[in-house]
């Protein structure tokens, strides 16, 4: 993986060295503004690149227009959680296959994050070809 691979679709081949247990991941949260005159409903999705495995709502402000004036928005920062969407996720560590290495080279490893129906599909020792985007 190189810097030029960030924000690009990439494919890697390797041997699974570790498959962690499957966990539950909240990937979307539905919120409702607590301001009685507003009650705007909206959703917030997880951004794994900036917030990791948590959905960030700190600093979030309701942007519902109260009138036709450009800057007249609700601005409330208190919300009720209406619903949460979860999915399965699993971390899997892969290592470069020894057949692709030159003599004396040390194999590199990479952690993959599998979600939804991709979980529990591989076991240590399996050779895999994974396609996806890199998250730093």
C-alpha positions in Angstrom: 0.0 0.0 0.0 1.4 3.4 -1.0 0.2 6.9 -0.6 -1.0 6.9 -4.2 -3.5 4.1 -3.3 -5.5 6.3 -0.9 -9.0 7.2 -2.2 -8.7 4.6 -5.0 -10.2 1.2 -5.5 -7.4 -1.4 -4.9 -7.1 -5.2 -4.9 -4.8 -7.2 -2.7 -3.9 -10.9 -2.5 -2.8 -12.6 0.7 -3.2 -15.4 3.2 -5.4 -14.9 6.2 -3.4 -15.0 9.4 -6.1 -14.0 11.9 -9.8 -13.7 11.8 -11.3 -11.8 14.8 -14.7 -12.5 16.2 -17.7 -10.9 14.6 -19.0 -7.7 16.3 -21.9 -5.4 15.9 -21.3 -2.0 14.3 -23.7 1.0 14.3 -23.5 2.5 10.9 -26.5 4.8 10.8 -28.4 6.8 13.5 -31.7 8.5 13.0 -32.2 11.7 15.0 -35.0 14.1 15.8 -34.4 17.7 16.9 -35.6 18.3 20.5 -36.7 21.9 19.8 -40.5 21.8 20.1 -41.0 24.2 17.2 -38.7 22.3 14.9 -38.8 18.4 15.3 -36.7 17.9 12.1 -35.8 14.3 11.5 -32.6 13.3 9.7 -29.9 10.5 9.7 -26.2 10.5 10.4 -24.0 7.8 8.9 -20.7 6.5 10.3 -17.5 7.9 8.7 -14.9 5.3 9.3 -12.1 7.4 7.9 -12.5 10.3 10.4 -14.3 8.8 13.4 -13.4 5.2 13.5 -16.2 2.9 14.6 -18.3 5.6 16.4 -20.9 7.9 14.9 -19.9 11.5 15.8 -22.7 13.8 16.8 -20.6 16.2 18.9 -20.8 19.7 17.4 -23.8 18.7 15.3 -26.4 21.5 14.9 -29.9 21.3 13.4 -30.0 23.2 10.1 -33.7 23.4 9.5 -34.7 26.8 8.1 -37.1 28.6 10.4 -37.9 31.3 7.9 -37.0 32.5 4.4 -34.0 34.4 5.7 -30.7 32.9 4.7 -29.2 32.6 8.2 -32.4 31.9 10.2 -31.8 28.2 11.2 -32.9 26.2 14.2 -29.3 25.7 15.5 -30.3 23.4 18.3 -27.7 20.8 19.4 -30.0 18.4 21.4 -31.5 15.4 19.6 -33.6 12.3 20.4 -32.4 9.0 18.9 -35.3 7.6 16.9 -33.6 4.5 15.5 -30.1 2.9 15.0 -29.0 0.6 12.1 -26.4 -2.0 12.9 -24.5 -4.5 10.8 -22.0 -7.3 11.5 -18.3 -6.5 11.0 -15.1 -8.5 11.4 -11.4 -7.6 11.3 -9.2 -10.0 9.3 -5.4 -9.8 9.1 -3.8 -10.9 5.8 -0.2 -11.4 4.9 1.6 -11.4 1.6 1.7 -14.9 0.1 5.1 -16.5 0.3 4.8 -17.6 -3.3 4.8 -13.9 -4.4 7.9 -12.9 -2.3 11.4 -12.8 -3.5 14.0 -14.8 -1.4 14.8 -13.2 1.9 11.9 -10.7 1.8 9.8 -10.2 4.9 6.1 -10.5 4.2 3.9 -7.4 4.8 0.5 -7.6 6.5 -2.7 -5.6 6.2 -5.9 -5.5 8.3 -9.2 -5.8 6.4 -12.6 -4.8 7.7 -15.4 -7.0 6.5 -19.0 -6.0 6.9 -22.5 -7.4 6.3 -22.5 -10.7 4.5 -18.7 -10.8 4.0 -18.3 -11.7 7.7 -17.3 -15.2 8.7 -16.4 -16.2 5.1 -12.6 -16.8 5.6 -10.5 -18.7 8.1 -6.7 -18.5 8.9 -4.8 -20.2 6.1 -7.2 -19.2 3.3 -5.8 -17.3 0.4 -7.9 -14.3 -0.4 -8.2 -11.6 -3.1 -9.8 -8.5 -1.6 -11.0 -5.4 -3.5 -11.9 -2.2 -1.7 -10.9 1.2 -0.6 -8.2 2.0 1.9 -9.1 3.6 5.2 -6.4 5.3 7.2 
